[in-house]
């Protein structure tokens, strides 16, 4: 049997410090830690993100519990509270990443792990990139974590107007996925990074695959410092994108226009080296 006099004195001191709170928390899954004298803290380890709150709830019908953090008094992450009876709870918000241990007055241990989610960025293709029909390319993403955590995988998804499909889960950096024979349309490319504590981060871009089967490029020529060529078989009212490349792999958009006739002359400033051109009609 516990020394009830000592418990009473602890209660008085805690109330005097203004740290006692009678509270009925909203139950939020693993963000709630339950305590009773038989099982201690359950769960013993809670994983949250910075700025989230952990709630402790006393479910013991007979005993109070005092919870004290393991950091020294005066530390910004120090906390101390008493749950004097069954159903009483207390919440602590954790703003700083790290692992924060705590204990009860009867010796049970617990830990709060404040985990910073990963960061993920799609590096290829570029946002709003335009590809010709039956596009084939590689999606590439960079994912980073804090020093005490790792990225365990990056899932790549392809979104269309009828839903989203998973392409691949890549568990090894550099993270990438292959897309082949993508038909005409506008797509969302999504990368979801997951770390070893199951925190996630998402990055998404939009690409367009346009039809260029009917467009014919001809008559390349120079006029002063301008390079010109003709485009025929255009569809009036449709938007076309002109792209250039030095290696036929990495393409940059240089001109976007709406066709007002079935043919047009495209003008571009000359540049050193060999350049390739293509023109795609957007859906």
Order of alpha helices (4+ residues) and beta strands (2+ residues): alpha-beta-beta-beta-beta-beta-beta-beta-beta-beta-beta-beta-beta-beta-beta-beta-beta-beta-beta-beta-beta-beta-beta-beta
